[in-house]
Protein backbone atom coordinates (compact mmCIF):
# COMPACT_ATOMS: atom_id res chain seq x y z
CA UNK A 1 0.00 0.00 0.00
CA UNK A 2 1.26 3.44 -0.94
CA UNK A 3 0.97 5.90 1.94
CA UNK A 4 0.23 9.42 0.78
CA UNK A 5 1.21 12.61 2.52
CA UNK A 6 -2.06 14.30 1.59
CA UNK A 7 -5.39 14.01 3.36
CA UNK A 8 -8.36 12.27 1.81
CA UNK A 9 -12.00 13.01 2.61
CA UNK A 10 -13.92 10.01 3.93
CA UNK A 11 -15.99 9.52 0.80
CA UNK A 12 -12.84 9.28 -1.34
CA UNK A 13 -10.65 7.12 0.89
CA UNK A 14 -11.98 3.71 -0.22
CA UNK A 15 -11.82 4.77 -3.87
CA UNK A 16 -8.17 5.68 -3.45
CA UNK A 17 -7.36 2.38 -1.74
CA UNK A 18 -8.85 0.53 -4.70
CA UNK A 19 -6.98 2.87 -7.02
CA UNK A 20 -3.62 1.94 -5.45
CA UNK A 21 -4.39 -1.79 -5.66
CA UNK A 22 -5.39 -1.42 -9.29
CA UNK A 23 -2.16 0.40 -10.11
CA UNK A 24 0.05 -2.25 -8.56
CA UNK A 25 -1.78 -5.10 -10.30
CA UNK A 26 -1.68 -3.44 -13.70
CA UNK A 27 1.97 -2.51 -13.38
CA UNK A 28 2.87 -6.09 -12.53
CA UNK A 29 0.93 -7.32 -15.56
CA UNK A 30 2.12 -5.01 -18.30
CA UNK A 31 2.82 -1.28 -18.18
CA UNK A 32 2.70 -1.17 -21.97
CA UNK A 33 -1.05 -1.81 -21.90
CA UNK A 34 -1.54 1.45 -20.02
CA UNK A 35 0.39 3.44 -22.58
CA UNK A 36 -1.33 1.68 -25.48
CA UNK A 37 -4.69 2.56 -23.95
CA UNK A 38 -3.54 6.18 -23.62
CA UNK A 39 -2.39 6.25 -27.25
CA UNK A 40 -5.64 4.87 -28.61
CA UNK A 41 -7.90 6.96 -26.35
CA UNK A 42 -6.11 10.32 -26.46
CA UNK A 43 -2.76 10.56 -28.24
CA UNK A 44 -4.11 9.53 -31.65
CA UNK A 45 -6.59 12.39 -31.54
CA UNK A 46 -4.55 15.01 -29.74
CA UNK A 47 -1.67 14.76 -32.22
CA UNK A 48 -3.84 14.77 -35.34
CA UNK A 49 -6.36 17.49 -34.46
CA UNK A 50 -5.99 20.36 -32.01
CA UNK A 51 -9.56 20.20 -30.74
CA UNK A 52 -9.50 21.88 -27.34
CA UNK A 53 -13.25 21.32 -26.98
CA UNK A 54 -12.36 17.68 -26.22
CA UNK A 55 -10.14 18.52 -23.25
CA UNK A 56 -12.73 17.26 -20.74
CA UNK A 57 -12.82 13.93 -22.57
CA UNK A 58 -9.01 13.74 -22.56
CA UNK A 59 -8.88 14.68 -18.88
CA UNK A 60 -11.35 11.95 -17.96
CA UNK A 61 -9.35 9.37 -19.90
CA UNK A 62 -6.26 10.55 -18.03
CA UNK A 63 -8.01 9.89 -14.71
CA UNK A 64 -9.33 6.53 -15.92
CA UNK A 65 -5.94 5.28 -17.06
CA UNK A 66 -3.93 6.56 -14.12
CA UNK A 67 -6.33 5.90 -11.29
CA UNK A 68 -9.98 4.94 -11.89
CA UNK A 69 -10.26 1.99 -14.30
CA UNK A 70 -14.04 1.68 -14.02
CA UNK A 71 -14.64 5.37 -14.81
CA UNK A 72 -17.33 5.81 -17.46
CA UNK A 73 -16.07 8.72 -19.55
CA UNK A 74 -19.32 9.11 -21.51
CA UNK A 75 -21.43 9.39 -18.36
CA UNK A 76 -19.26 12.14 -16.92
CA UNK A 77 -19.31 14.05 -20.21
CA UNK A 78 -23.11 13.87 -20.19
CA UNK A 79 -23.18 15.25 -16.66
CA UNK A 80 -21.04 18.21 -17.73
CA UNK A 81 -23.18 18.79 -20.82
CA UNK A 82 -26.28 18.79 -18.59
CA UNK A 83 -24.80 21.79 -16.76
CA UNK A 84 -24.50 23.54 -20.09
CA UNK A 85 -28.08 22.71 -21.00
CA UNK A 86 -29.27 24.35 -17.78
CA UNK A 87 -27.35 27.49 -18.73
CA UNK A 88 -28.74 27.43 -22.27
CA UNK A 89 -32.29 27.40 -20.87
CA UNK A 90 -31.47 30.31 -18.59
CA UNK A 91 -30.10 32.29 -21.53
CA UNK A 92 -33.27 31.69 -23.56
CA UNK A 93 -35.33 33.23 -20.81
CA UNK A 94 -33.42 36.47 -21.30
CA UNK A 95 -35.36 37.38 -24.46
CA UNK A 96 -34.93 37.16 -28.21
CA UNK A 97 -31.85 39.34 -28.50
CA UNK A 98 -28.57 37.41 -28.65
CA UNK A 99 -26.76 37.79 -25.33
CA UNK A 100 -23.48 39.67 -25.22
CA UNK A 101 -20.35 37.63 -24.44
CA UNK A 102 -20.13 39.13 -20.96
CA UNK A 103 -23.76 38.16 -20.31
CA UNK A 104 -23.02 34.56 -21.30
CA UNK A 105 -20.01 34.52 -19.00
CA UNK A 106 -22.16 35.90 -16.17
CA UNK A 107 -24.72 33.12 -16.70
CA UNK A 108 -22.06 30.42 -16.75
CA UNK A 109 -20.44 31.86 -13.64
CA UNK A 110 -23.75 32.07 -11.79
CA UNK A 111 -24.69 28.49 -12.56
CA UNK A 112 -21.29 26.91 -11.92
CA UNK A 113 -20.21 28.88 -8.87
CA UNK A 114 -23.44 30.05 -7.23
CA UNK A 115 -25.98 27.35 -8.11
CA UNK A 116 -23.72 24.30 -8.45
CA UNK A 117 -21.21 25.58 -5.86
CA UNK A 118 -17.99 24.69 -7.69
CA UNK A 119 -15.09 26.17 -5.74
CA UNK A 120 -11.30 26.39 -5.80
CA UNK A 121 -9.58 23.88 -3.55
CA UNK A 122 -7.32 26.31 -1.74
CA UNK A 123 -7.07 24.18 1.42
CA UNK A 124 -5.61 21.10 -0.30
CA UNK A 125 -4.28 22.59 -3.53
CA UNK A 126 -1.52 20.05 -4.26
CA UNK A 127 -3.63 16.96 -3.67
CA UNK A 128 -3.44 14.93 -6.92
CA UNK A 129 -7.17 14.30 -6.71
CA UNK A 130 -7.58 17.90 -7.90
CA UNK A 131 -6.16 16.83 -11.26
CA UNK A 132 -8.68 14.00 -11.76
CA UNK A 133 -11.64 15.60 -13.53
CA UNK A 134 -14.12 12.97 -12.32
CA UNK A 135 -13.25 13.76 -8.70
CA UNK A 136 -13.42 17.50 -9.37
CA UNK A 137 -16.95 17.02 -10.72
CA UNK A 138 -17.99 14.84 -7.76
CA UNK A 139 -16.45 17.02 -5.04
CA UNK A 140 -17.00 20.36 -6.85
CA UNK A 141 -13.48 21.40 -5.91
CA UNK A 142 -10.54 21.85 -8.23
CA UNK A 143 -7.41 23.69 -9.26
CA UNK A 144 -7.19 26.25 -12.08
CA UNK A 145 -6.54 23.82 -14.91
CA UNK A 146 -9.35 21.36 -14.10
CA UNK A 147 -11.88 24.13 -13.42
CA UNK A 148 -10.87 25.70 -16.75
CA UNK A 149 -11.38 22.42 -18.60
CA UNK A 150 -14.80 22.04 -17.01
CA UNK A 151 -15.69 25.62 -17.97
CA UNK A 152 -14.60 25.10 -21.60
CA UNK A 153 -16.88 22.07 -21.95
CA UNK A 154 -19.83 23.82 -20.31
CA UNK A 155 -19.38 26.87 -22.56
CA UNK A 156 -19.26 24.58 -25.58
CA UNK A 157 -22.74 23.36 -24.67
CA UNK A 158 -24.09 26.91 -25.18
CA UNK A 159 -22.07 27.43 -28.39
CA UNK A 160 -19.70 29.82 -26.65
CA UNK A 161 -16.10 29.12 -27.61
CA UNK A 162 -13.52 29.34 -24.86
CA UNK A 163 -9.82 28.68 -25.41
CA UNK A 164 -7.24 27.43 -22.90
CA UNK A 165 -4.46 29.82 -21.91
CA UNK A 166 -1.23 28.32 -20.58
CA UNK A 167 -0.59 31.31 -18.32
CA UNK A 168 2.47 30.98 -16.07
CA UNK A 169 1.63 29.73 -12.60
CA UNK A 170 -2.15 29.94 -13.03
CA UNK A 171 -4.16 28.41 -15.86
CA UNK A 172 -6.77 30.64 -17.54
CA UNK A 173 -9.24 30.62 -20.44
CA UNK A 174 -10.34 33.23 -22.95
CA UNK A 175 -13.06 34.09 -25.45
CA UNK A 176 -12.05 35.77 -28.70
CA UNK A 177 -14.54 38.38 -29.88
CA UNK A 178 -15.89 38.44 -33.42
CA UNK A 179 -13.47 39.62 -36.10
CA UNK A 180 -10.64 39.27 -33.58
CA UNK A 181 -11.60 42.66 -32.21
CA UNK A 182 -10.51 41.71 -28.72
CA UNK A 183 -10.60 38.95 -26.14
CA UNK A 184 -12.00 38.32 -22.69
CA UNK A 185 -9.74 36.52 -20.20
CA UNK A 186 -11.57 34.52 -17.53
CA UNK A 187 -10.30 32.92 -14.30
CA UNK A 188 -12.62 30.06 -13.25
CA UNK A 189 -10.49 29.42 -10.15
CA UNK A 190 -11.69 32.80 -8.87
CA UNK A 191 -15.38 32.48 -9.66
CA UNK A 192 -15.05 33.23 -13.37
CA UNK A 193 -13.60 36.68 -12.79
CA UNK A 194 -12.90 38.67 -15.96
CA UNK A 195 -9.22 39.62 -15.88
CA UNK A 196 -7.74 42.98 -16.81
CA UNK A 197 -4.05 43.76 -17.27
CA UNK A 198 -3.66 44.75 -13.63
CA UNK A 199 -5.06 41.46 -12.29
CA UNK A 200 -3.03 39.46 -14.82
CA UNK A 201 0.19 41.18 -13.76
CA UNK A 202 -0.71 40.50 -10.13
CA UNK A 203 -1.04 36.78 -10.96
CA UNK A 204 2.43 36.72 -12.50
CA UNK A 205 3.95 38.56 -9.55
CA UNK A 206 2.28 36.15 -7.14
CA UNK A 207 3.63 33.10 -8.99
CA UNK A 208 7.10 34.59 -9.58
CA UNK A 209 7.75 37.13 -6.81
CA UNK A 210 10.63 39.61 -7.17
CA UNK A 211 11.25 38.61 -10.80
CA UNK A 212 9.21 41.43 -12.35
CA UNK A 213 8.18 39.38 -15.38
CA UNK A 214 6.48 41.69 -17.90
CA UNK A 215 2.93 40.96 -19.05
CA UNK A 216 3.07 40.30 -22.79
CA UNK A 217 0.49 39.03 -25.26
CA UNK A 218 2.62 35.91 -25.77
CA UNK A 219 1.65 34.80 -22.25
CA UNK A 220 -2.02 34.90 -23.31
CA UNK A 221 -1.74 32.88 -26.52
CA UNK A 222 -4.15 29.99 -27.05
CA UNK A 223 -2.70 26.73 -25.74
CA UNK A 224 -2.92 23.54 -27.75
CA UNK A 225 -4.72 20.50 -26.42
CA UNK A 226 -1.37 18.72 -26.16
CA UNK A 227 0.11 21.54 -24.06
CA UNK A 228 -2.85 21.44 -21.69
CA UNK A 229 -2.75 17.68 -21.16
CA UNK A 230 1.02 17.74 -20.66
CA UNK A 231 0.59 20.46 -18.03
CA UNK A 232 -1.99 18.28 -16.26
CA UNK A 233 0.42 15.34 -16.32
CA UNK A 234 3.28 17.49 -15.04
CA UNK A 235 1.08 18.64 -12.15
CA UNK A 236 0.42 15.00 -11.30
CA UNK A 237 4.09 14.11 -11.60
CA UNK A 238 4.85 16.75 -9.00
CA UNK A 239 2.23 15.34 -6.64
CA UNK A 240 3.38 11.76 -7.19
CA UNK A 241 6.99 12.71 -6.55
CA UNK A 242 6.08 14.40 -3.26
CA UNK A 243 4.29 11.20 -2.25
CA UNK A 244 7.23 9.11 -3.53
CA UNK A 245 4.78 7.20 -5.72
CA UNK A 246 7.41 6.50 -8.35
CA UNK A 247 5.34 3.88 -10.18
CA UNK A 248 2.61 6.32 -11.03
CA UNK A 249 5.18 9.06 -11.59
CA UNK A 250 6.77 6.83 -14.22
CA UNK A 251 3.45 6.13 -15.96
CA UNK A 252 2.52 9.82 -16.06
CA UNK A 253 5.95 10.59 -17.50
CA UNK A 254 5.53 7.93 -20.20
CA UNK A 255 2.13 9.45 -21.02
CA UNK A 256 3.88 12.79 -21.63
CA UNK A 257 6.42 11.10 -23.92
CA UNK A 258 3.62 9.40 -25.83
CA UNK A 259 2.34 12.87 -26.75
CA UNK A 260 5.74 14.53 -27.20
CA UNK A 261 8.67 12.09 -27.58
CA UNK A 262 11.13 15.01 -27.55
CA UNK A 263 9.84 16.69 -24.39
CA UNK A 264 13.11 17.56 -22.60
CA UNK A 265 11.82 17.39 -19.03
CA UNK A 266 10.12 14.04 -19.63
CA UNK A 267 13.30 12.64 -21.20
CA UNK A 268 15.36 13.76 -18.21
CA UNK A 269 12.82 12.36 -15.76
CA UNK A 270 12.80 9.01 -17.57
CA UNK A 271 16.54 8.83 -17.04
CA UNK A 272 16.16 9.54 -13.33
CA UNK A 273 13.43 6.89 -13.00
CA UNK A 274 15.64 4.33 -14.76
CA UNK A 275 18.48 5.15 -12.40
CA UNK A 276 16.22 4.72 -9.36
CA UNK A 277 15.09 1.37 -10.78
CA UNK A 278 18.68 0.14 -10.99
CA UNK A 279 19.31 0.48 -14.74
CA UNK A 280 22.30 2.87 -14.89
CA UNK A 281 23.30 2.03 -18.47
CA UNK A 282 19.90 2.92 -19.92
CA UNK A 283 19.71 5.93 -17.59
CA UNK A 284 23.08 7.13 -18.89
CA UNK A 285 21.87 6.90 -22.47
CA UNK A 286 18.66 8.83 -21.72
CA UNK A 287 20.39 11.55 -19.67
CA UNK A 288 22.96 12.07 -22.43
CA UNK A 289 20.13 12.49 -24.95
CA UNK A 290 18.53 15.06 -22.62
CA UNK A 291 21.67 17.20 -22.72
CA UNK A 292 21.90 16.81 -26.50
CA UNK A 293 18.33 18.10 -26.87
CA UNK A 294 18.63 20.80 -24.22
CA UNK A 295 22.34 21.69 -23.75
CA UNK A 296 21.56 25.06 -22.15
CA UNK A 297 19.16 23.61 -19.57
CA UNK A 298 19.19 25.26 -16.15
CA UNK A 299 19.93 21.90 -14.58
CA UNK A 300 22.58 20.86 -17.10
CA UNK A 301 25.37 20.92 -14.46
CA UNK A 302 23.31 18.76 -12.10
CA UNK A 303 22.61 16.22 -14.84
CA UNK A 304 26.29 16.18 -15.80
CA UNK A 305 27.16 15.41 -12.17
CA UNK A 306 24.78 12.43 -12.25
CA UNK A 307 26.31 11.22 -15.52
CA UNK A 308 29.83 11.48 -14.06
CA UNK A 309 28.72 9.60 -10.96
CA UNK A 310 27.24 6.77 -13.06
CA UNK A 311 30.45 6.50 -15.10
CA UNK A 312 32.71 6.56 -12.04
CA UNK A 313 30.71 3.85 -10.31
CA UNK A 314 30.99 1.67 -13.41
CA UNK A 315 34.73 2.22 -13.51
C-alpha positions as CSV (number, residue, x, y, z in Angstrom):
1,X,0.0,0.0,0.0
2,X,1.3,3.4,-0.9
3,X,1.0,5.9,1.9
4,X,0.2,9.4,0.8
5,X,1.2,12.6,2.5
6,X,-2.1,14.3,1.6
7,X,-5.4,14.0,3.4
8,X,-8.4,12.3,1.8
9,X,-12.0,13.0,2.6
10,X,-13.9,10.0,3.9
11,X,-16.0,9.5,0.8
12,X,-12.8,9.3,-1.3
13,X,-10.6,7.1,0.9
14,X,-12.0,3.7,-0.2
15,X,-11.8,4.8,-3.9
16,X,-8.2,5.7,-3.4
17,X,-7.4,2.4,-1.7
18,X,-8.9,0.5,-4.7
19,X,-7.0,2.9,-7.0
20,X,-3.6,1.9,-5.4
21,X,-4.4,-1.8,-5.7
22,X,-5.4,-1.4,-9.3
23,X,-2.2,0.4,-10.1
24,X,0.1,-2.3,-8.6
25,X,-1.8,-5.1,-10.3
26,X,-1.7,-3.4,-13.7
27,X,2.0,-2.5,-13.4
28,X,2.9,-6.1,-12.5
29,X,0.9,-7.3,-15.6
30,X,2.1,-5.0,-18.3
31,X,2.8,-1.3,-18.2
32,X,2.7,-1.2,-22.0
33,X,-1.0,-1.8,-21.9
34,X,-1.5,1.5,-20.0
35,X,0.4,3.4,-22.6
36,X,-1.3,1.7,-25.5
37,X,-4.7,2.6,-23.9
38,X,-3.5,6.2,-23.6
39,X,-2.4,6.2,-27.2
40,X,-5.6,4.9,-28.6
41,X,-7.9,7.0,-26.3
42,X,-6.1,10.3,-26.5
43,X,-2.8,10.6,-28.2
44,X,-4.1,9.5,-31.6
45,X,-6.6,12.4,-31.5
46,X,-4.5,15.0,-29.7
47,X,-1.7,14.8,-32.2
48,X,-3.8,14.8,-35.3
49,X,-6.4,17.5,-34.5
50,X,-6.0,20.4,-32.0
51,X,-9.6,20.2,-30.7
52,X,-9.5,21.9,-27.3
53,X,-13.2,21.3,-27.0
54,X,-12.4,17.7,-26.2
55,X,-10.1,18.5,-23.3
56,X,-12.7,17.3,-20.7
57,X,-12.8,13.9,-22.6
58,X,-9.0,13.7,-22.6
59,X,-8.9,14.7,-18.9
60,X,-11.4,12.0,-18.0
61,X,-9.4,9.4,-19.9
62,X,-6.3,10.6,-18.0
63,X,-8.0,9.9,-14.7
64,X,-9.3,6.5,-15.9
65,X,-5.9,5.3,-17.1
66,X,-3.9,6.6,-14.1
67,X,-6.3,5.9,-11.3
68,X,-10.0,4.9,-11.9
69,X,-10.3,2.0,-14.3
70,X,-14.0,1.7,-14.0
71,X,-14.6,5.4,-14.8
72,X,-17.3,5.8,-17.5
73,X,-16.1,8.7,-19.6
74,X,-19.3,9.1,-21.5
75,X,-21.4,9.4,-18.4
76,X,-19.3,12.1,-16.9
77,X,-19.3,14.1,-20.2
78,X,-23.1,13.9,-20.2
79,X,-23.2,15.3,-16.7
80,X,-21.0,18.2,-17.7
81,X,-23.2,18.8,-20.8
82,X,-26.3,18.8,-18.6
83,X,-24.8,21.8,-16.8
84,X,-24.5,23.5,-20.1
85,X,-28.1,22.7,-21.0
86,X,-29.3,24.4,-17.8
87,X,-27.3,27.5,-18.7
88,X,-28.7,27.4,-22.3
89,X,-32.3,27.4,-20.9
90,X,-31.5,30.3,-18.6
91,X,-30.1,32.3,-21.5
92,X,-33.3,31.7,-23.6
93,X,-35.3,33.2,-20.8
94,X,-33.4,36.5,-21.3
95,X,-35.4,37.4,-24.5
96,X,-34.9,37.2,-28.2
97,X,-31.9,39.3,-28.5
98,X,-28.6,37.4,-28.7
99,X,-26.8,37.8,-25.3
100,X,-23.5,39.7,-25.2
101,X,-20.3,37.6,-24.4
102,X,-20.1,39.1,-21.0
103,X,-23.8,38.2,-20.3
104,X,-23.0,34.6,-21.3
105,X,-20.0,34.5,-19.0
106,X,-22.2,35.9,-16.2
107,X,-24.7,33.1,-16.7
108,X,-22.1,30.4,-16.8
109,X,-20.4,31.9,-13.6
110,X,-23.7,32.1,-11.8
111,X,-24.7,28.5,-12.6
112,X,-21.3,26.9,-11.9
113,X,-20.2,28.9,-8.9
114,X,-23.4,30.0,-7.2
115,X,-26.0,27.3,-8.1
116,X,-23.7,24.3,-8.4
117,X,-21.2,25.6,-5.9
118,X,-18.0,24.7,-7.7
119,X,-15.1,26.2,-5.7
120,X,-11.3,26.4,-5.8
121,X,-9.6,23.9,-3.5
122,X,-7.3,26.3,-1.7
123,X,-7.1,24.2,1.4
124,X,-5.6,21.1,-0.3
125,X,-4.3,22.6,-3.5
126,X,-1.5,20.0,-4.3
127,X,-3.6,17.0,-3.7
128,X,-3.4,14.9,-6.9
129,X,-7.2,14.3,-6.7
130,X,-7.6,17.9,-7.9
131,X,-6.2,16.8,-11.3
132,X,-8.7,14.0,-11.8
133,X,-11.6,15.6,-13.5
134,X,-14.1,13.0,-12.3
135,X,-13.2,13.8,-8.7
136,X,-13.4,17.5,-9.4
137,X,-17.0,17.0,-10.7
138,X,-18.0,14.8,-7.8
139,X,-16.4,17.0,-5.0
140,X,-17.0,20.4,-6.8
141,X,-13.5,21.4,-5.9
142,X,-10.5,21.8,-8.2
143,X,-7.4,23.7,-9.3
144,X,-7.2,26.3,-12.1
145,X,-6.5,23.8,-14.9
146,X,-9.3,21.4,-14.1
147,X,-11.9,24.1,-13.4
148,X,-10.9,25.7,-16.7
149,X,-11.4,22.4,-18.6
150,X,-14.8,22.0,-17.0
151,X,-15.7,25.6,-18.0
152,X,-14.6,25.1,-21.6
153,X,-16.9,22.1,-21.9
154,X,-19.8,23.8,-20.3
155,X,-19.4,26.9,-22.6
156,X,-19.3,24.6,-25.6
157,X,-22.7,23.4,-24.7
158,X,-24.1,26.9,-25.2
159,X,-22.1,27.4,-28.4
160,X,-19.7,29.8,-26.7
161,X,-16.1,29.1,-27.6
162,X,-13.5,29.3,-24.9
163,X,-9.8,28.7,-25.4
164,X,-7.2,27.4,-22.9
165,X,-4.5,29.8,-21.9
166,X,-1.2,28.3,-20.6
167,X,-0.6,31.3,-18.3
168,X,2.5,31.0,-16.1
169,X,1.6,29.7,-12.6
170,X,-2.2,29.9,-13.0
171,X,-4.2,28.4,-15.9
172,X,-6.8,30.6,-17.5
173,X,-9.2,30.6,-20.4
174,X,-10.3,33.2,-22.9
175,X,-13.1,34.1,-25.4
176,X,-12.1,35.8,-28.7
177,X,-14.5,38.4,-29.9
178,X,-15.9,38.4,-33.4
179,X,-13.5,39.6,-36.1
180,X,-10.6,39.3,-33.6
181,X,-11.6,42.7,-32.2
182,X,-10.5,41.7,-28.7
183,X,-10.6,38.9,-26.1
184,X,-12.0,38.3,-22.7
185,X,-9.7,36.5,-20.2
186,X,-11.6,34.5,-17.5
187,X,-10.3,32.9,-14.3
188,X,-12.6,30.1,-13.2
189,X,-10.5,29.4,-10.1
190,X,-11.7,32.8,-8.9
191,X,-15.4,32.5,-9.7
192,X,-15.1,33.2,-13.4
193,X,-13.6,36.7,-12.8
194,X,-12.9,38.7,-16.0
195,X,-9.2,39.6,-15.9
196,X,-7.7,43.0,-16.8
197,X,-4.1,43.8,-17.3
198,X,-3.7,44.7,-13.6
199,X,-5.1,41.5,-12.3
200,X,-3.0,39.5,-14.8
201,X,0.2,41.2,-13.8
202,X,-0.7,40.5,-10.1
203,X,-1.0,36.8,-11.0
204,X,2.4,36.7,-12.5
205,X,4.0,38.6,-9.5
206,X,2.3,36.1,-7.1
207,X,3.6,33.1,-9.0
208,X,7.1,34.6,-9.6
209,X,7.8,37.1,-6.8
210,X,10.6,39.6,-7.2
211,X,11.3,38.6,-10.8
212,X,9.2,41.4,-12.3
213,X,8.2,39.4,-15.4
214,X,6.5,41.7,-17.9
215,X,2.9,41.0,-19.0
216,X,3.1,40.3,-22.8
217,X,0.5,39.0,-25.3
218,X,2.6,35.9,-25.8
219,X,1.6,34.8,-22.3
220,X,-2.0,34.9,-23.3
221,X,-1.7,32.9,-26.5
222,X,-4.1,30.0,-27.1
223,X,-2.7,26.7,-25.7
224,X,-2.9,23.5,-27.8
225,X,-4.7,20.5,-26.4
226,X,-1.4,18.7,-26.2
227,X,0.1,21.5,-24.1
228,X,-2.9,21.4,-21.7
229,X,-2.8,17.7,-21.2
230,X,1.0,17.7,-20.7
231,X,0.6,20.5,-18.0
232,X,-2.0,18.3,-16.3
233,X,0.4,15.3,-16.3
234,X,3.3,17.5,-15.0
235,X,1.1,18.6,-12.1
236,X,0.4,15.0,-11.3
237,X,4.1,14.1,-11.6
238,X,4.9,16.8,-9.0
239,X,2.2,15.3,-6.6
240,X,3.4,11.8,-7.2
241,X,7.0,12.7,-6.5
242,X,6.1,14.4,-3.3
243,X,4.3,11.2,-2.3
244,X,7.2,9.1,-3.5
245,X,4.8,7.2,-5.7
246,X,7.4,6.5,-8.4
247,X,5.3,3.9,-10.2
248,X,2.6,6.3,-11.0
249,X,5.2,9.1,-11.6
250,X,6.8,6.8,-14.2
251,X,3.4,6.1,-16.0
252,X,2.5,9.8,-16.1
253,X,5.9,10.6,-17.5
254,X,5.5,7.9,-20.2
255,X,2.1,9.5,-21.0
256,X,3.9,12.8,-21.6
257,X,6.4,11.1,-23.9
258,X,3.6,9.4,-25.8
259,X,2.3,12.9,-26.8
260,X,5.7,14.5,-27.2
261,X,8.7,12.1,-27.6
262,X,11.1,15.0,-27.6
263,X,9.8,16.7,-24.4
264,X,13.1,17.6,-22.6
265,X,11.8,17.4,-19.0
266,X,10.1,14.0,-19.6
267,X,13.3,12.6,-21.2
268,X,15.4,13.8,-18.2
269,X,12.8,12.4,-15.8
270,X,12.8,9.0,-17.6
271,X,16.5,8.8,-17.0
272,X,16.2,9.5,-13.3
273,X,13.4,6.9,-13.0
274,X,15.6,4.3,-14.8
275,X,18.5,5.2,-12.4
276,X,16.2,4.7,-9.4
277,X,15.1,1.4,-10.8
278,X,18.7,0.1,-11.0
279,X,19.3,0.5,-14.7
280,X,22.3,2.9,-14.9
281,X,23.3,2.0,-18.5
282,X,19.9,2.9,-19.9
283,X,19.7,5.9,-17.6
284,X,23.1,7.1,-18.9
285,X,21.9,6.9,-22.5
286,X,18.7,8.8,-21.7
287,X,20.4,11.5,-19.7
288,X,23.0,12.1,-22.4
289,X,20.1,12.5,-25.0
290,X,18.5,15.1,-22.6
291,X,21.7,17.2,-22.7
292,X,21.9,16.8,-26.5
293,X,18.3,18.1,-26.9
294,X,18.6,20.8,-24.2
295,X,22.3,21.7,-23.8
296,X,21.6,25.1,-22.2
297,X,19.2,23.6,-19.6
298,X,19.2,25.3,-16.1
299,X,19.9,21.9,-14.6
300,X,22.6,20.9,-17.1
301,X,25.4,20.9,-14.5
302,X,23.3,18.8,-12.1
303,X,22.6,16.2,-14.8
304,X,26.3,16.2,-15.8
305,X,27.2,15.4,-12.2
306,X,24.8,12.4,-12.2
307,X,26.3,11.2,-15.5
308,X,29.8,11.5,-14.1
309,X,28.7,9.6,-11.0
310,X,27.2,6.8,-13.1
311,X,30.4,6.5,-15.1
312,X,32.7,6.6,-12.0
313,X,30.7,3.8,-10.3
314,X,31.0,1.7,-13.4
315,X,34.7,2.2,-13.5
